Amino acid sequence: MPTIRGLNIDPPLLNSSCPWASDFDQLKELYDCKYTGAVTTRTATLDGFDEDPGTHKVAFALGQTASLNSYGYSPHPLSKYLQWIETLYKNQNPDSKCKPIILSVAPTDAAQLGVIMTAIQGFRHSVLKTLPSQPVLAVELNTSCPNIPNHPPPAYDMATLTPLLQVLASTFQADPTLVIGLKLAPFVYRDQMEGVVRTIAGLVDQEGRSPIAFLTSTNTLGGCVMFADQVSQKTTSASTAGVDAAPSMALPTTFGGLAGEPLHYLSLGNIMTLSSMLASSPIPALHNVGIIGVGGVTTPAAYQRMRKAGAAAVACATALGINGVTVFERLGAE
Ligand SMILES: Cc1cc2nc3c(=O)[nH]c(=O)nc-3n(C[C@H](O)[C@H](O)[C@H](O)COP(=O)(O)O)c2cc1C
């Protein structure tokens, strides 16, 4: 069974970063759910993202488990997530084992990523390492949000991605116990994935270690459109933001990131390609880079397909948004 270095996700099922993992109560519910093996936070920024309820929304599709969203990142700053994670771990039942938490982060640039990593490392060393349960807090750099104006996803551009990865590599050099992952965009041709794998290979150190322990594939597919008459009633009941601003479009921004069932095929293709590239790499350190498979996981069969395609663990967002945490019991069923 494929594994992720330093991360024991058991069962190998979790939520991916999304607005249903945004505040303390949501994170606690995901943490307490016995069918999740880990929890991923919504993407945090240093100071909190300026969320506008008139612009940042999610629409669920009629007749299938699919979504289109225009969200940016979490309005809650990184410091809030660190505080909430501390509370979760400190209130942990001493008889049950600690679940790993994956803290999703996004910086404005490499310098700010340095500040973010210093804050996380300070927290791990001053707070988490003093706890008897020794919980694992991993970091997932979100390189793939398609909805930030004037900030194209770095996953599509190695010149933008590389300086970010160098910050992660130097953090890892100072402390190789840190588990670091990248949230990747959906790619539509092989050379894009070769570029990412080559860039990650370039980070492998003299001792043959890869600073990147896992890849989470895939994020939503940007630039998609849904008309208002394609939207389900769930949109108003299951999401915190209703769809009401644009008369004929599902989102006030018109364009957004597509997720759920229509993304599943592309995500499977990305996971299968990435896992075979990693496994056949001439650089042994890449053989141990694990994949968290995301994209259209809405049924137990879809979960199994992700595992067959090479995912060490499987995550979902849209199905969680529609069904709540009870979805994990169903997805993990044999
Ligand atoms: C409403 C919504 C908001 C999301 N926000 C984030 C985010 O903040 N950070 C992130 O890395 N991915 C985000 N995602 C992407 C999901 O984590 C996931 O990669 C994608 O939705 C595909 O999975 P799914 O088909 O199970 O929804 C978001 C997805 C949705 C639907």
Ligand as a Chemical Component Dictionary entry (heavy atoms), coordinates in Angstrom:
data_LIG
# 
_chem_comp.id                   LIG 
_chem_comp.type                 NON-POLYMER 
_chem_comp.pdbx_formal_charge   0 
_chem_comp.three_letter_code    LIG 
# 
loop_
_chem_comp_atom.comp_id 
_chem_comp_atom.atom_id 
_chem_comp_atom.alt_atom_id 
_chem_comp_atom.type_symbol 
_chem_comp_atom.charge 
_chem_comp_atom.model_Cartn_x 
_chem_comp_atom.model_Cartn_y 
_chem_comp_atom.model_Cartn_z 
_chem_comp_atom.pdbx_ordinal 
LIG C1  C1  C 0 -16.226 25.734 -2.492 1  
LIG C2  C2  C 0 -14.823 25.205 -2.596 2  
LIG C3  C3  C 0 -13.761 25.910 -2.021 3  
LIG C4  C4  C 0 -12.455 25.405 -2.082 4  
LIG N1  N1  N 0 -11.443 26.061 -1.427 5  
LIG C5  C5  C 0 -10.194 25.532 -1.451 6  
LIG C6  C6  C 0 -9.153  26.116 -0.685 7  
LIG O1  O1  O 0 -9.320  27.088 0.059  8  
LIG N2  N2  N 0 -7.912  25.564 -0.793 9  
LIG C7  C7  C 0 -7.649  24.463 -1.575 10 
LIG O2  O2  O 0 -6.513  23.992 -1.614 11 
LIG N3  N3  N 0 -8.642  23.888 -2.281 12 
LIG C8  C8  C 0 -9.888  24.386 -2.235 13 
LIG N4  N4  N 0 -10.881 23.768 -2.925 14 
LIG C9  C9  C 0 -10.575 22.604 -3.780 15 
LIG C10 C10 C 0 -10.860 21.279 -3.078 16 
LIG O3  O3  O 0 -10.000 21.062 -1.997 17 
LIG C11 C11 C 0 -10.708 20.105 -4.063 18 
LIG O4  O4  O 0 -9.373  20.066 -4.480 19 
LIG C12 C12 C 0 -11.600 20.216 -5.290 20 
LIG O5  O5  O 0 -12.858 20.754 -4.946 21 
LIG C13 C13 C 0 -11.838 18.850 -5.938 22 
LIG O6  O6  O 0 -12.434 17.969 -5.018 23 
LIG P1  P1  P 0 -14.006 17.638 -5.040 24 
LIG O7  O7  O 0 -14.333 17.184 -6.420 25 
LIG O8  O8  O 0 -14.159 16.576 -4.002 26 
LIG O9  O9  O 0 -14.726 18.894 -4.676 27 
LIG C14 C14 C 0 -12.204 24.225 -2.821 28 
LIG C15 C15 C 0 -13.265 23.531 -3.410 29 
LIG C16 C16 C 0 -14.563 23.996 -3.289 30 
LIG C17 C17 C 0 -15.690 23.210 -3.905 31 
# 
loop_
_chem_comp_bond.comp_id 
_chem_comp_bond.atom_id_1 
_chem_comp_bond.atom_id_2 
_chem_comp_bond.value_order 
_chem_comp_bond.pdbx_ordinal 
LIG C1  C2  SING 1  
LIG C2  C3  SING 2  
LIG C2  C16 DOUB 3  
LIG C3  C4  DOUB 4  
LIG C4  N1  SING 5  
LIG C4  C14 SING 6  
LIG N1  C5  DOUB 7  
LIG C5  C6  SING 8  
LIG C5  C8  SING 9  
LIG C6  O1  DOUB 10 
LIG C6  N2  SING 11 
LIG N2  C7  SING 12 
LIG C7  O2  DOUB 13 
LIG C7  N3  SING 14 
LIG N3  C8  DOUB 15 
LIG C8  N4  SING 16 
LIG N4  C9  SING 17 
LIG N4  C14 SING 18 
LIG C9  C10 SING 19 
LIG C10 O3  SING 20 
LIG C10 C11 SING 21 
LIG C11 O4  SING 22 
LIG C11 C12 SING 23 
LIG C12 O5  SING 24 
LIG C12 C13 SING 25 
LIG C13 O6  SING 26 
LIG O6  P1  SING 27 
LIG P1  O7  DOUB 28 
LIG P1  O8  SING 29 
LIG P1  O9  SING 30 
LIG C14 C15 DOUB 31 
LIG C15 C16 SING 32 
LIG C16 C17 SING 33 
# 
